[in-house]
């Protein structure tokens, strides 16, 4: 099953082919010979698909951005460059010589590497990404690193050729990192820091407390100012401002932790209080335990993150709990004795 926002190998090949075709059209139009027949061919290709239009626009944009970046810089050159233009000063003629070369190079790279290369150049060095309650989004980068943000999550990113740093401001994210020893990948959460050693891992932040689960590879965790740990696959680290503990999880537990990536929550002998807390992360309508005596009732279920109808049905029919709606809240409590007897009678009658 593909994760949301991901592409199949066939789709990636098609995208690469479209990018190369768009780059070819643009290069011929900008730097080669171009006539009415060529224009007709381009117009017909653009009309075939909105994907063609987007690809061509991307190539135009990257060429323009390359020229803008080059145009804001000047440099000193030797007198041999100015012999043909006495009195022209010592500025090298960027517009005449360098800008077309840079634009041509950017087009060639766009054709070779396609969308990821273009996206990486168009993105600012620092950017913010976030999800709303119940939201989920997959971020992909030119080095093939991927980050998936879970519900109500916010990150700040600095993904450049020299630095790869993510600040997890709140929430939960899955990371699949392409290892680069010369450019370490770092995740910062307050005073805590994770450094990639070639990894896939899951991070959840709640204020200054963090929960890190390593799925593959290795990662170095600096918790606070003094505590450190090197995590191995299957290990979970829980860090606070003063403590750091590392435990091992079973393969089933690891799979359950990642269930949100397919829109599910999995509970095994989980207290009702924790079930309610998890559902409230994903939904605007909030579940409330109105009777503290039921907080430790255990739940076994696999349920959708964005639809707690099945959970409410389970609470009523299996756990024999009472459900009351109050505005944007759903109150959960224990049924009165009379209600319990009536429910039992109705069940027998069927």
Rosetta blueprint (number, residue, H / E / L):
1 X L
2 X L
3 X L
4 X L
5 X L
6 X L
7 X L
8 X L
9 X H
10 X H
11 X H
12 X H
13 X H
14 X H
15 X H
16 X H
17 X H
18 X H
19 X H
20 X H
21 X H
22 X H
23 X H
24 X H
25 X H
26 X H
27 X H
28 X H
29 X H
30 X H
31 X H
32 X L
33 X L
34 X L
35 X L
36 X H
37 X H
38 X H
39 X H
40 X H
41 X H
42 X H
43 X H
44 X H
45 X H
46 X H
47 X H
48 X H
49 X L
50 X H
51 X H
52 X H
53 X H
54 X H
55 X H
56 X H
57 X H
58 X H
59 X H
60 X H
61 X H
62 X H
63 X H
64 X H
65 X H
66 X H
67 X H
68 X H
69 X H
70 X H
71 X H
72 X L
73 X L
74 X L
75 X L
76 X E
77 X L
78 X L
79 X H
80 X H
81 X H
82 X H
83 X L
84 X L
85 X L
86 X L
87 X L
88 X L
89 X L
90 X L
91 X E
92 X L
93 X L
94 X H
95 X H
96 X H
97 X H
98 X H
99 X H
100 X H
101 X H
102 X H
103 X H
104 X H
105 X H
106 X H
107 X H
108 X H
109 X H
110 X H
111 X H
112 X H
113 X H
114 X L
115 X H
116 X H
117 X H
118 X H
119 X H
120 X H
121 X H
122 X H
123 X L
124 X L
125 X L
126 X E
127 X E
128 X E
129 X E
130 X E
131 X L
132 X L
133 X L
134 X L
135 X L
136 X L
137 X E
138 X E
139 X E
140 X E
141 X L
142 X L
143 X L
144 X L
145 X L
146 X E
147 X E
148 X E
149 X E
150 X L
151 X L
152 X L
153 X L
154 X E
155 X E
156 X E
157 X E
158 X E
159 X E
160 X L
161 X L
162 X L
163 X L
164 X E
165 X E
166 X E
167 X E
168 X E
169 X E
170 X E
171 X E
172 X E
173 X E
174 X E
175 X E
176 X E
177 X L
178 X L
179 X L
180 X L
181 X L
182 X L
183 X L
184 X L
185 X E
186 X E
187 X E
188 X E
189 X E
190 X L
191 X L
192 X E
193 X E
194 X E
195 X E
196 X E
197 X L
198 X L
199 X L
200 X E
201 X E
202 X E
203 X E
204 X E
205 X E
206 X E
207 X L
208 X L
209 X E
210 X E
211 X E
212 X E
213 X E
214 X E
215 X E
216 X E
217 X L
218 X E
219 X E
220 X E
221 X E
222 X E
223 X E
224 X L
225 X L
226 X L
227 X E
228 X E
229 X E
230 X E
231 X E
232 X E
233 X L
234 X L
235 X E
236 X E
237 X E
238 X E
239 X E
240 X L
241 X L
242 X L
243 X L
244 X E
245 X E
246 X E
247 X E
248 X E
249 X L
250 X L
251 X H
252 X H
253 X H
254 X H
255 X H
256 X H
257 X H
258 X L
259 X H
260 X H
261 X H
262 X H
263 X L
264 X E
265 X E
266 X E
267 X E
268 X E
269 X E
270 X E
271 X E
272 X H
273 X H
274 X H
275 X H
276 X H
277 X H
278 X H
279 X H
280 X H
281 X H
282 X H
283 X L
284 X L
285 X L
286 X E
287 X E
288 X E
289 X E
290 X L
291 X L
292 X H
293 X H
294 X H
295 X L
296 X L
297 X L
298 X E
299 X E
300 X E
301 X E
302 X E
303 X E
304 X E
305 X L
306 X L
307 X L
308 X L
309 X H
310 X H
311 X H
312 X H
313 X H
314 X H
315 X H
316 X H
317 X H
318 X L
319 X L
320 X L
321 X E
322 X E
323 X E
324 X E
325 X E
326 X E
327 X L
328 X L
329 X E
330 X E
331 X E
332 X E
333 X E
334 X E
335 X L
336 X L
337 X H
338 X H
339 X H
340 X H
341 X H
342 X H
343 X H
344 X H
345 X H
346 X H
347 X H
348 X H
349 X H
350 X L
